[in-house]
Amino acid sequence: MKAWFRDLTLKRKLVLTFTLLIAVVVLLGGWMNYRIAKSRIERAETMLLLQNLKQTAALVDYNLDSYQRKTEIIFANSSFQETLASRYDDFSSLYDAYRNRIYSVLEPVLLDMTYSSTKIFTEGNELINVIIYSDNPSLPRETGIIRDLTAVDREPWVQALRAESSQMIWRGLYEENGERYISVSHTLKSFRTLEELGILTIMIPEVKLKKLLEENNENSEAALLLFDADGNSISGSRPELPAAEIEAVLHRMRETGSEVGRIRLPDGDYLVAATASRITGWQFTSVVPYHVVTGSLRGIALATATILIVSVLLCLGATVFISHLTTRRLIKITNKMNRVKEHGLEPLSVIAGKDEIGQLDGAFNRLITSLNGMTEERVRLERQKTTLQIDLLQLQINPHLLYNTLATIQWRAKQAGTADIQRVTESLIRFFKRFLNKGGGETTFGQELEMIREYTQILQFTYNMSFAVEIDVVPELLDVPALHLLLQPIVENAVVHGIRPSKRQGLLRIEGYRAVDGKVVFVVSDNGIGIDADIAAKINRNESLGRLKPGYGLSNVKKRIALVYGEGYGVSVQSGESGTSVIVTLPAAGGGEDS
């Protein structure tokens, strides 16, 4: 893949790269805009669905509240209470109680409701039943309106009613005589004795509640359901919907405090909205197919896709055009380079323009001109080099002539009995053999120290002076590779500028050891007059001393160490009235200039 892309022309690389980049940006932007639009539309549709549901719930609650108020009106009628509490011994008084007191109370209050005892029917089976449960033995309790309280005394809804402080409860869906009802029940008590007289129950058919839901549903696509406190589906316009799965979603929504959720059914996804009934506390639930909510997104999606495709095509065309303009002059430069490769450094034409491509062409032309000049200079230097080599061969002196001359001086000094001249001549011979004859070969610290011994003897003879030399170097450092003449300039500085001007007996001491961190450390000390504080400070700060003595030799050593070993190594100076110490720090492995 890398090789394939690498071998493409620059124009194709630009077209491919920018097309992909623009396509990604455009597609990502379009996708984000679509997601934002989808989110806002979903939120708006969800709020509308929830608003319609709450409006429907309010209308249904209004009807349920009317039944609840009617039970309170009947409960508050003192004449009705006395009728239920009285005992009847003859038929005449019993008839009077039914006709003039029980019915006279119920009929005005329940004028807009239908119940079975009056035989007034509405459409279908939308009968409203009013039941009074009483334990008065003198009242007939099998007449339809009045029933025996002891028969239902142990039922859960009766127990819950008696435990309710408001003395009123709503009972969820139940079945009686083949019909399904919900009901509101109110405890009947005597205001004088506070004794329980019975229970008033208004039974509302499920079909009537379903009709209320359907009539008040403003969204024809939505299915309205009502779940009681036990999770039972009370009514709904689409009974085929799985109530158990919807109730599970409602349970999760109640746990999270959400009013809207989603459910996946075999025929697709659905949006579920729920709100609690103000009267019963039950859950009004609206279920609508998810595609209805997002139906308006189809047009947005189509428009977005069209815009994206057109944008990508336009960007592709613009990319091809701009790439052609950009690479056209680069192709000319490439052709010029190919001509140089084939025909050599010949004069080239100039590509117009002051942009980067024009500057590149100008730089290339200047490079060709410079190369032409360098080629001519190289030919001239080669000729000059050949001439110089011939001259050097003619002037070259064999080093053996120098050694033989020194050997003759040594022999004649011995014959003449001048031992000091003999010793210094021997030192010179050994010095020249080691460093002149070996040239650029490697050396070790051991060889460097041997040279120092010879060199100090030469210095004592040359300057007609005497000083002690102490060398204390750990044996393991003797075979470590070293720079040529590393310590010689330091020793020369110590003798010439330190010991020689001093009036006391001179001492030159050389120590060598390994530091704790493994670095190689050499310390060259003398008991001479010391180095000027300013010069020592400049040496330690790596400042230039020019050709100032005695720091010139030390500066050269520092430069050589820095060039060979890099940062972290070098030379430092400590000087005082008792003399000078020069500390040389080298890497653990040592190493010569060729290492």
C-alpha positions in Angstrom: 0.0 0.0 0.0 2.8 2.4 0.9 4.7 1.6 -2.2 1.6 2.0 -4.4 0.9 5.5 -2.9 4.6 6.4 -3.1 4.8 5.7 -6.8 1.7 7.8 -7.7 2.3 11.1 -9.4 2.0 14.2 -7.1 -1.1 15.3 -9.0 -2.8 12.0 -8.3 -1.7 12.0 -4.7 -3.2 15.5 -4.3 -6.4 14.5 -5.9 -6.7 11.3 -3.9 -5.8 12.9 -0.6 -7.9 16.0 -0.9 -10.9 14.1 -2.3 -10.8 11.7 0.7 -10.3 14.6 3.1 -13.1 16.7 1.7 -15.4 13.7 1.4 -14.8 12.8 5.1 -15.3 16.4 6.2 -18.5 16.8 4.1 -19.9 13.4 5.0 -19.1 13.9 8.7 -20.7 17.4 8.6 -23.8 16.1 6.8 -24.1 13.2 9.2 -23.8 15.5 12.2 -26.4 17.9 10.8 -28.7 14.9 10.1 -28.2 13.7 13.6 -28.9 17.1 15.1 -32.1 17.5 12.9 -33.2 14.0 13.9 -32.6 14.7 17.6 -34.6 17.9 17.4 -37.4 16.4 15.5 -37.6 13.4 17.8 -37.6 15.8 20.8 -40.4 17.9 19.3 -42.5 14.9 18.3 -41.9 13.4 21.7 -43.0 16.5 23.5 -46.1 16.7 21.2 -46.9 13.1 21.9 -46.5 13.7 25.7 -48.6 16.9 25.5 -51.4 15.1 23.7 -51.2 12.3 26.2 -51.4 14.7 29.2 -54.4 16.5 27.5 -56.2 13.2 27.1 -55.4 12.2 30.6 -56.8 15.5 31.9 -60.1 14.9 30.0 -60.4 11.3 31.2 -59.5 12.4 34.8 -62.3 15.0 34.5 -64.8 12.3 33.9 -63.4 10.0 36.6 -63.4 12.9 39.0 -67.2 13.4 38.4 -67.8 9.8 39.6 -65.6 10.5 42.6 -67.5 13.7 43.5 -70.8 11.9 43.2 -69.7 9.3 45.8 -68.8 12.2 48.1 -72.2 13.9 47.6 -74.0 10.6 48.5 -71.6 10.1 51.4 -72.5 13.6 52.8 -76.3 13.1 52.7 -77.4 12.7 56.3 -80.9 11.4 55.3 -79.3 8.7 53.2 -77.2 7.7 56.2 -80.3 7.5 58.5 -82.1 5.3 55.9 -79.2 2.8 55.9 -79.0 2.8 59.7 -82.7 2.3 60.4 -84.5 -1.0 61.0 -87.6 -1.8 59.1 -90.3 -4.2 60.4 -93.0 -3.9 57.7 -93.2 -3.7 54.0 -94.7 -0.3 53.9 -91.9 1.4 55.8 -89.3 -0.6 53.7 -91.0 0.6 50.4 -91.1 4.1 51.7 -87.3 3.9 52.4 -86.5 2.7 49.0 -88.8 5.0 47.0 -88.7 8.2 48.9 -85.2 8.2 50.5 -82.8 5.9 48.7 -83.9 6.5 45.1 -84.7 10.2 45.8 -81.0 10.6 46.9 -79.5 8.6 44.0 -81.6 9.8 41.1 -80.7 13.5 41.2 -77.1 12.9 41.9 -76.7 10.2 39.2 -79.0 11.7 36.7 -76.3 11.6 33.9 -75.3 8.0 34.8 -77.0 4.7 33.9 -77.1 1.8 36.4 -78.8 -1.6 36.1 -81.5 -1.1 38.8 -83.2 1.7 36.9 -83.2 -0.2 33.6 -82.1 2.8 31.7 -79.7 1.7 29.0 -77.1 3.5 26.8 -75.5 2.2 23.7 -74.2 -1.3 23.9 -73.1 -2.4 27.3 -72.0 1.0 28.8 -74.1 0.5 31.9 -73.0 2.3 35.1 -73.8 0.2 38.2 -74.2 1.7 41.6 -73.9 -0.8 44.5 -74.4 -0.2 48.2 -72.9 -2.9 50.4 -74.7 -3.0 53.7 -74.9 -5.2 56.8 -78.4 -4.0 57.8 -80.4 -7.2 58.1 -83.7 -5.4 57.6 -82.8 -4.2 54.1 -83.2 -6.7 51.2 -79.6 -7.2 50.0 -80.3 -9.0 46.8 -82.1 -6.3 44.9 -79.3 -5.2 42.7 -78.5 -1.9 44.4 -78.1 -3.1 48.0 -75.8 -6.1 48.5 -74.6 -8.0 51.6 -71.5 -6.4 53.0 -70.4 -9.6 54.8 -70.1 -11.4 51.4 -67.2 -9.1 50.4 -65.9 -8.2 53.8 -62.7 -10.1 53.5 -61.8 -9.1 49.9 -58.5 -7.2 49.5 -60.2 -4.1 48.0 -62.5 -3.8 51.1 -59.5 -4.1 53.4 -57.6 -1.5 51.5 -60.6 0.8 51.6 -60.9 0.6 55.4 -57.2 1.3 55.7 -57.4 4.4 53.4 -57.5 7.6 55.4 -59.5 9.3 52.7 -62.2 6.5 52.9 -62.2 6.3 49.1 -60.3 4.0 46.7 -60.2 3.2 43.0 -60.3 -0.5 42.1 -58.5 -1.7 39.1 -59.9 -3.9 36.3 -62.0 -6.8 37.5 -64.8 -9.0 35.9 -68.4 -9.4 37.1 -71.2 -11.2 35.3 -69.1 -11.5 32.1 -68.3 -7.8 32.0 -65.1 -5.9 32.9 -65.3 -2.9 35.2 -63.3 -0.4 37.2 -64.9 1.1 40.2 -64.7 3.9 42.8 -65.7 2.9 46.4 -66.4 5.1 49.4 -67.0 4.1 53.0 -70.4 5.2 54.3 -70.4 6.3 58.0 -72.8 7.8 60.4 -72.0 11.4 61.2 -73.4 11.0 64.7 -71.9 7.7 65.8 -69.1 7.4 63.3 -70.1 3.8 62.8 -69.7 2.1 59.4 -73.0 1.9 57.6 -71.7 0.2 54.4 -69.7 0.8 51.2 -70.9 2.8 48.2 -69.4 1.5 44.8 -69.8 3.0 41.4 -68.9 0.5 38.7 -67.7 1.9 35.3 -67.6 -0.5 32.3 -64.3 -0.9 30.5 -65.9 -0.1 27.2 -67.0 3.3 28.5 -63.4 4.1 29.5 -62.1 2.8 26.2 -64.6 5.1 24.4 -63.3 8.0 26.5 -59.7 7.3 25.5 -60.6 6.9 21.8 -62.7 10.1 21.7 -60.0 12.2 23.3 -57.0 10.8 21.4 -55.8 13.5 18.9 -53.1 11.3 17.4 -54.7 8.6 15.2 -51.4 6.7 15.0 -51.0 6.4 18.7 -52.5 3.7 20.8 -53.7 4.8 24.3 -53.6 2.3 27.2 -54.4 2.7 30.9 -52.5 0.6 33.5 -53.7 0.3 37.1 -51.5 0.2 40.1 -50.9 -3.6 39.7 -49.7 -3.2 36.1 -52.9 -4.6 34.6 -54.0 -3.1 31.2 -57.4 -1.5 31.8 -58.2 -0.3 28.4 -56.7 0.4 25.0 -57.4 1.2 21.4 -55.0 -1.6 20.2 -55.5 -4.7 22.3 -53.0 -6.7 20.3 -50.1 -4.8 21.8 -48.3 -6.8 24.4 -49.3 -5.2 27.7 -46.7 -7.1 29.8 -43.8 -5.8 27.7 -45.1 -2.3 27.8 -45.6 -2.5 31.5 -41.9 -3.6 31.8 -40.9 -0.5 30.0 -43.1 1.7 32.2 -41.4 0.1 35.3 -38.0 1.1 34.0 -39.3 4.6 33.2 -40.6 5.0 36.7 -37.3 3.9 38.2 -35.4 6.5 36.1 -38.0 9.2 36.4 -38.4 9.4 32.7 -41.7 10.2 30.9 -40.6 8.7 27.5 -39.1 5.4 26.6 -38.7 3.0 23.6 -39.7 -0.6 23.1 -38.8 -3.1 20.3 -41.6 -5.3 19.2 -41.7 -7.9 16.4 -43.2 -5.4 14.0 -40.8 -2.6 14.8 -39.7 0.0 17.3 -42.3 2.0 19.3 -42.1 5.2 21.3 -43.8 5.0 24.7 -45.0 8.0 26.7 -46.6 7.9 30.1 -48.2 10.2 32.6 -49.9 9.5 35.9 -53.6 10.0 36.5 -54.3 12.8 38.9 -57.4 11.0 40.2 -56.4 7.3 40.3 -52.6 7.4 40.2 -52.7 4.9 37.3 -50.5 5.3 34.2 -51.9 6.8 31.0 -49.7 5.4 28.3 -49.4 6.3 24.6 -47.6 3.9 22.2 -46.8 5.1 18.7 -44.7 3.5 16.0 -41.2 5.0 15.8 -41.4 5.5 12.1 -44.3 7.8 12.6 -42.2 10.0 14.8 -39.3 10.0 12.4 -41.4 10.1 9.2 -40.6 13.7 8.5 -36.9 12.8 8.5 -37.1 11.0 5.2 -37.3 14.3 3.3 -34.4 15.7 5.3 -32.3 12.6 4.8 -32.9 12.7 1.0 -32.1 16.4 0.8 -29.0 15.9 2.9 -27.8 13.0 0.8 -28.3 15.0 -2.4 -26.4 18.0 -1.0 -23.5 15.7 0.1 -23.2 14.0 -3.2 -23.2 17.3 -5.2 -20.7 18.8 -2.7 -18.3 15.9 -3.1 -18.5 16.0 -6.9 -17.9 19.8 -6.9 -15.0 19.4 -4.5 -13.6 16.6 -6.7 -13.7 18.8 -9.8 -12.1 21.7 -7.9 -9.4 19.4 -6.5 -8.5 18.1 -10.0 -8.4 21.6 -11.4 -6.2 23.0 -8.6 -4.0 20.0 -8.6 -3.4 20.4 -12.3 -2.5 24.1 -11.8 -0.2 23.3 -8.9 1.7 20.4 -10.4 2.0 21.7 -14.0 5.2 23.7 -13.1 6.5 20.9 -10.8 6.4 18.6 -13.9 8.5 21.2 -15.7 11.1 21.2 -12.9 11.1 17.3 -13.0 11.7 17.4 -16.7 14.6 19.8 -16.2 16.1 17.5 -13.7 15.8 14.6 -16.1 17.5 16.6 -18.8 20.4 17.3 -16.3 20.7 13.6 -15.6 20.8 12.8 -19.3 22.8 15.7 -20.8 24.8 17.0 -17.8 25.0 20.4 -16.3 23.9 22.6 -19.2 22.2 26.0 -18.9 18.5 25.7 -18.2 15.4 27.8 -18.9 13.6 29.7 -16.1 10.1 28.8 -14.9 8.1 32.0 -14.2 6.6 32.7 -10.8 7.6 34.0 -7.4 5.8 31.3 -5.3 7.5 28.3 -3.8 7.7 26.5 -7.1 9.3 29.5 -8.7 11.8 29.8 -5.8 12.5 26.1 -6.1 13.3 26.5 -9.8 15.5 29.4 -9.1 17.3 27.5 -6.4 17.8 24.6 -8.8 19.2 26.8 -11.5 21.6 28.4 -9.0 22.6 24.9 -7.8 23.4 23.9 -11.4 25.5 27.0 -11.8 27.2 26.4 -8.5 27.9 22.8 -9.4 29.4 23.9 -12.7 31.7 26.2 -10.9 32.6 23.5 -8.3 33.3 21.0 -11.1 35.7 23.4 -12.6 37.3 24.1 -9.2 37.6 20.4 -8.5 39.5 19.8 -11.8 41.8 22.7 -11.0 42.4 21.4 -7.4 43.1 17.9 -8.7 45.8 19.2 -11.0 47.3 21.3 -8.2 47.2 18.3 -5.9 49.1 16.2 -8.4 51.8 18.9 -8.6 52.1 19.2 -4.8 52.4 15.4 -4.4 55.3 15.5 -6.8 56.9 18.3 -4.9 56.5 16.5 -1.6 58.0 13.4 -2.9 61.0 15.4 -4.0 61.3 17.1 -0.6 60.5 14.2 1.6 63.2 13.3 4.3 63.5 9.8 5.6 63.0 9.7 9.4 65.8 7.2 9.7 68.3 10.1 8.9 67.0 11.9 12.0 67.3 8.8 14.2 70.8 8.0 12.9 72.0 11.6 13.5 70.7 11.5 17.1 72.3 8.1 17.6 75.7 9.6 16.4 75.3 12.5 18.9 74.5 10.1 21.7 77.6 8.0 20.9 79.9 11.0 20.7 78.5 12.3 24.0 79.2 9.0 25.6 82.8 9.1 24.2 83.1 12.7 25.5 81.8 11.6 29.0 78.8 14.1 28.9 76.2 11.8 30.5 73.5 14.5 30.6 73.7 15.0 26.8 73.6 11.2 26.3 70.5 10.9 28.5 68.5 13.6 26.8 69.5 12.3 23.4 68.2 8.9 24.3 64.9 10.5 25.5 64.6 12.4 22.2 65.2 9.2 20.2 62.5 7.3 22.1 60.2 10.3 21.9 60.5 10.6 18.1 60.3 6.8 17.5 57.1 6.6 19.4 55.2 9.6 18.1 56.8 10.5 14.8 57.3 7.0 13.4 53.9 5.7 14.6 52.1 8.7 13.2 48.3 8.4 13.5 48.3 5.0 15.2 46.5 4.4 18.5 48.1 4.9 21.9 47.2 4.0 25.5 47.5 5.8 28.8 50.5 3.6 29.6 52.3 4.7 26.4 51.3 8.3 27.1 52.8 8.1 30.6 56.0 6.6 29.2 56.2 9.6 26.8 55.6 12.0 29.8 58.6 10.4 31.6 60.9 11.0 28.5 59.4 14.5 28.0 60.0 15.6 31.6 63.7 14.6 31.2 63.9 16.7 28.0 62.3 19.7 29.8 64.7 19.4 32.7 67.7 19.4 30.3 66.2 22.2 28.1 65.4 24.6 31.0 68.4 23.5 33.2 66.1 22.8 36.1 65.4 19.9 38.5 62.0 18.8 39.8 60.5 15.5 41.1 58.0 13.5 39.1 55.4 11.2 40.8 53.1 9.1 38.7 50.3 7.2 40.6 47.9 5.6 38.1 45.9 2.5 38.8 47.1 -0.5 36.6 43.8 -1.1 35.0 44.0 2.3 33.2 47.4 1.6 31.5 45.8 -0.3 28.6 42.9 2.0 28.1 42.9 3.7 24.7 43.8 7.4 24.9 44.1 10.5 22.7 47.6 11.3 21.4 49.5 13.9 23.4 46.5 14.3 25.8 48.5 15.0 29.0 51.7 16.5 27.3 50.3 20.0 26.9 49.1 20.0 30.6 52.5 18.7 31.8 54.3 21.4 29.7 52.1 24.1 31.2 52.8 22.8 34.7 56.6 22.8 34.3 57.1 25.9 32.2 54.4 28.2 33.7 54.1 26.8 37.2 57.3 25.1 38.6 59.9 27.0 36.6 59.0 30.5 37.9 58.7 29.2 41.5 61.7 29.4 43.9 60.8 26.2 45.8 61.8 22.6 44.9 59.5 21.6 42.1 57.0 18.6 42.3 55.0 17.3 39.4 52.4 14.7 40.3 50.1 12.7 37.9 47.2 10.6 39.4 44.9 8.4 37.5 41.8 6.5 38.8 38.2 5.6 38.0 35.5 7.7 39.6 32.4 6.2 41.3 30.3 6.7 38.1 33.0 4.8 36.1 34.6 7.8 34.4 38.3 8.0 33.9 39.9 10.9 35.9 43.5 12.2 35.6 44.8 14.9 37.9 48.1 16.8 36.9 49.3 18.8 39.9 52.3 21.0 40.5 53.5 23.1 43.5 54.3 26.1 41.3 53.1 29.7 41.4 49.6 28.8 40.2 47.4 30.3 37.4 45.8 33.7 37.4 42.3 33.5 38.8 40.7 35.1 35.7 42.4 32.7 33.3 41.4 29.7 35.5 37.8 31.0 35.6 37.7 31.4 31.8 39.1 27.9 31.3 36.4 26.5 33.6 33.7 28.5 31.7 35.0 27.3 28.3 35.7 30.9 27.3 38.2 31.6 24.5 41.7 32.6 25.6 43.1 33.3 22.2 46.8 32.5 22.3 47.2 33.6 25.9 49.6 31.6 27.9 49.4 29.5 30.0 45.8 28.7 29.1 46.3 28.2 25.4 47.5 24.6 25.7 44.7 23.7 28.1 42.1 25.2 25.7 43.3 23.0 22.9 43.1 19.9 25.1 39.5 20.9 26.1 38.5 21.3 22.4 40.0 17.9 21.4 38.1 16.2 24.3 34.8 18.0 23.3 35.2 17.0 19.7 36.0 13.3 20.4 33.8 12.6 23.5 31.1 15.3 23.4 29.3 16.9 26.4 30.0 15.9 30.0 33.8 15.5 29.7 36.7 18.0 29.6 39.2 19.9 31.7 38.8 21.9 34.9 41.4 23.9 36.8 41.9 24.4 40.6 44.7 26.9 41.4 46.0 28.6 44.5 49.2 29.7 46.2 50.3 26.1 46.8 50.1 25.3 43.1 47.7 24.2 40.4 45.7 21.0 39.7 44.3 20.2 36.3 41.5 17.6 36.3 40.9 15.7 33.1 37.6 13.8 32.9 37.1 11.1 30.2 34.5 8.5 29.5 34.7 5.0 31.1 36.0 3.3 28.0 38.6 5.9 27.2 39.2 5.8 23.5 41.6 7.4 21.1 40.9 9.7 18.2 40.4 6.7 15.9 38.2 4.8 18.3 
